[in-house]
Each structure stands twice: as C-alpha cells, then as structure tokens.
Amino acid sequence: MKNHIDRRVFVAALLAATPAFAQRPLLDGLTQGDASRGIKDALSLASMNATNRLAQPNGFWGNAQVRIPLPGILGQSQRTLGRMGMSAPLDRLQENLNHAAESVMPQAAGLFNTAVRNITIADAIDIVRGGDDSATRYLRGSTETRLTSLLKPPMTRALTESGAFTIMRSALREVGLASMTTDLRRDVINFSTAKALDGCFHFIAEEERAIRRDPWRRTTDILRRVFG
C-alpha cells in the first residue's frame, strides 16, 4: 500500500513539469496528458453512474440520503400538520418535487459531461495530488453556479408538469397562505435545484472514492494507469 501512495506522490511531482513535456513519458509511461485523460474518465464515469442512479424511479424519493425536503415554511407546515395527521397535501408536494428532480437527471448528466471536458491539464495535476474526493470537489467548485443556472429551467418545467405547483397552491389555500404562492414557487424552484445538485455531487464523490480505492472499478486502461 505504501508503495502505491509513494508512486502517486512521485507521479504528481513529475506532473508539475512544464506543459511542453505533457506527452513525454514520466513514470511507467504516464504523462501529464494521461493524468488529464484519467481524471476526465474518472469524473465522466462517476457523474454518469450518479445521474443514472438518481434518474431511476424513486432515485431521490426512495433514498433518505438524498431525499429532498420541503423548504422553509412549507417544511415547517408539513411537520406541524403531520403531528395532527393533516399533512397529506404537503407530503404529496414533497414526493412530486423529488420525482421532478429524478426526471431532470438526464439533462444534469449532459451538463456534467460538458464541465468535465473543460478540465485542464493543470487542474488534473492538482486533482491527482488530492484526496479521495478531490475531483468531485474541483468539479463542484468550478461548475456549481453555472450548473444551477442551467438546471433551473428544466427543473421548473418538471415541477410544473409533475403537478407540484398545483398541489402547492391547493395546500397553501388550505392553511391560509395562498398569498405566498408566488414567493414560495420561486423558493421551491431554487431549493429543489440546489438539492438535486447536492444529490448528484454526493454520489459523484461516492463513485470517485470507489474508483480510487477499488481496482475493479477502474474499467479503462487509463484509469488503471493513473489510479493503480
């Protein structure tokens, strides 16, 4: 195990060389270009597996780790009414919200693939040096704002088509909060988009750790060379 750790540290140090040597063999044939391709392969595989998992029926709703709650006053009202056995409309809203998140995962997968393609060799070097979730942390730090903006329109459509907003209006009328419908609609869109991405990054990090730790998860030659 120590030899593997030492090897990666040594490779990372060598990868810090000038980009002019990006294709020059460094160790066991590994180059800076190899490192970049390896990181991109790892993140592409991790994001594909994560979004496929979440796109399944009940991918969000059926998993307590990533299940999306209702935001703010909606969540508070749900808990209060739940104690009296009267939270059914808000429970339906929460379920529809989670199913809407599941339905936008194919779009999220495309956004992640685009982001991964933009990783530079310099970024890849830092990621190779990092810990078990360093690629995921890089991806989140460099793309979350853009991904949030791009995911909001399909999330809004999904929430509308799922009937979530219709349920919300009805539920708000029942609890005397109909005047707050517009503001809460915006809150639900923003919150559900953020939580959907939280779920993606949660499982991308899980997948990255598996690729780094488990040789059987390194399904391409470049992954085996970079993380072996």
WOFEN-V268869 format. One record per backbone hydrogen bond with DSSP energy under -1.0 kcal/mol. CO is the residue of the C=O (numbers start at 1). NH is the residue of the N-H. E is the energy in kcal/mol with one decimal. If there is no record, write none. Layout:
co=CO nh=NH e=E
co=CO nh=NH e=E
This chain:
co=1 nh=5 e=-2.1
co=2 nh=6 e=-2.9
co=3 nh=7 e=-2.5
co=4 nh=8 e=-2.1
co=5 nh=9 e=-2.2
co=6 nh=10 e=-2.6
co=7 nh=11 e=-2.8
co=8 nh=12 e=-2.8
co=9 nh=13 e=-2.2
co=10 nh=14 e=-2.2
co=11 nh=15 e=-2.3
co=14 nh=17 e=-1.6
co=18 nh=21 e=-2.2
co=19 nh=22 e=-2.3
co=21 nh=24 e=-1.7
co=22 nh=33 e=-2.1
co=27 nh=30 e=-2.3
co=30 nh=26 e=-2.4
co=31 nh=35 e=-2.2
co=32 nh=36 e=-2.3
co=33 nh=37 e=-2.6
co=34 nh=38 e=-2.9
co=35 nh=39 e=-2.5
co=36 nh=40 e=-2.3
co=37 nh=41 e=-2.7
co=38 nh=42 e=-2.5
co=39 nh=43 e=-2.6
co=40 nh=44 e=-2.6
co=41 nh=45 e=-2.6
co=42 nh=46 e=-2.6
co=43 nh=47 e=-2.9
co=44 nh=48 e=-2.2
co=45 nh=49 e=-2.5
co=46 nh=50 e=-2.3
co=47 nh=51 e=-2.6
co=48 nh=52 e=-2.4
co=49 nh=53 e=-2.1
co=50 nh=54 e=-2.2
co=51 nh=55 e=-1.7
co=56 nh=59 e=-2.6
co=58 nh=62 e=-2.0
co=60 nh=63 e=-1.6
co=63 nh=66 e=-1.2
co=63 nh=67 e=-1.8
co=71 nh=74 e=-1.4
co=71 nh=75 e=-1.2
co=72 nh=76 e=-2.2
co=73 nh=77 e=-2.6
co=74 nh=78 e=-2.3
co=75 nh=79 e=-2.2
co=76 nh=80 e=-2.4
co=77 nh=81 e=-3.1
co=78 nh=82 e=-2.1
co=79 nh=83 e=-1.2
co=81 nh=84 e=-1.2
co=81 nh=86 e=-2.9
co=82 nh=85 e=-1.3
co=87 nh=91 e=-2.6
co=88 nh=92 e=-2.4
co=89 nh=93 e=-1.9
co=90 nh=94 e=-2.4
co=91 nh=95 e=-2.3
co=92 nh=96 e=-2.7
co=93 nh=97 e=-2.4
co=94 nh=98 e=-2.1
co=95 nh=99 e=-2.2
co=96 nh=100 e=-2.2
co=97 nh=101 e=-1.8
co=98 nh=102 e=-1.9
co=99 nh=103 e=-1.7
co=102 nh=105 e=-1.1
co=104 nh=108 e=-2.2
co=105 nh=109 e=-2.6
co=106 nh=110 e=-1.6
co=107 nh=111 e=-1.9
co=108 nh=112 e=-2.5
co=109 nh=113 e=-2.2
co=110 nh=114 e=-1.9
co=111 nh=115 e=-2.1
co=112 nh=116 e=-2.7
co=113 nh=117 e=-1.8
co=116 nh=119 e=-1.7
co=120 nh=124 e=-2.3
co=121 nh=125 e=-2.1
co=122 nh=126 e=-1.7
co=123 nh=127 e=-2.2
co=124 nh=128 e=-2.6
co=125 nh=129 e=-1.6
co=131 nh=134 e=-1.8
co=133 nh=137 e=-2.6
co=134 nh=138 e=-2.3
co=135 nh=139 e=-2.7
co=136 nh=140 e=-2.9
co=137 nh=141 e=-2.6
co=138 nh=142 e=-2.3
co=139 nh=143 e=-1.2
co=140 nh=144 e=-2.2
co=143 nh=147 e=-3.3
co=144 nh=148 e=-2.6
co=145 nh=149 e=-1.9
co=146 nh=150 e=-2.4
co=147 nh=151 e=-2.3
co=148 nh=152 e=-1.4
co=151 nh=155 e=-2.1
co=152 nh=156 e=-2.8
co=153 nh=157 e=-2.3
co=154 nh=158 e=-2.5
co=155 nh=159 e=-2.6
co=156 nh=160 e=-2.1
co=157 nh=161 e=-3.0
co=158 nh=162 e=-2.0
co=159 nh=164 e=-1.5
co=160 nh=163 e=-1.1
co=163 nh=167 e=-2.4
co=164 nh=168 e=-2.4
co=165 nh=169 e=-2.5
co=166 nh=170 e=-2.0
co=167 nh=171 e=-2.7
co=168 nh=172 e=-2.8
co=169 nh=173 e=-2.0
co=170 nh=174 e=-1.8
co=171 nh=175 e=-1.4
co=172 nh=177 e=-3.4
co=173 nh=176 e=-1.1
co=177 nh=180 e=-2.0
co=178 nh=181 e=-1.6
co=180 nh=184 e=-2.6
co=181 nh=185 e=-2.2
co=182 nh=186 e=-1.8
co=183 nh=187 e=-2.1
co=184 nh=188 e=-2.7
co=185 nh=189 e=-2.1
co=186 nh=190 e=-2.6
co=187 nh=191 e=-2.9
co=188 nh=192 e=-2.7
co=189 nh=193 e=-2.1
co=190 nh=194 e=-2.2
co=191 nh=195 e=-2.6
co=192 nh=196 e=-2.2
co=193 nh=197 e=-2.0
co=194 nh=198 e=-2.2
co=195 nh=199 e=-2.3
co=196 nh=200 e=-1.9
co=197 nh=201 e=-2.9
co=198 nh=202 e=-2.3
co=199 nh=203 e=-1.9
co=200 nh=204 e=-2.4
co=201 nh=205 e=-2.4
co=202 nh=206 e=-1.5
co=203 nh=207 e=-2.5
co=204 nh=208 e=-2.8
co=205 nh=209 e=-2.4
co=206 nh=210 e=-1.8
co=207 nh=211 e=-2.3
co=208 nh=212 e=-2.4
co=209 nh=213 e=-2.2
co=210 nh=214 e=-2.8
co=214 nh=217 e=-2.0
co=215 nh=218 e=-1.3
co=217 nh=219 e=-1.4
co=220 nh=224 e=-2.0
co=221 nh=225 e=-2.1
co=222 nh=226 e=-2.3
co=223 nh=227 e=-2.6
co=224 nh=228 e=-1.2
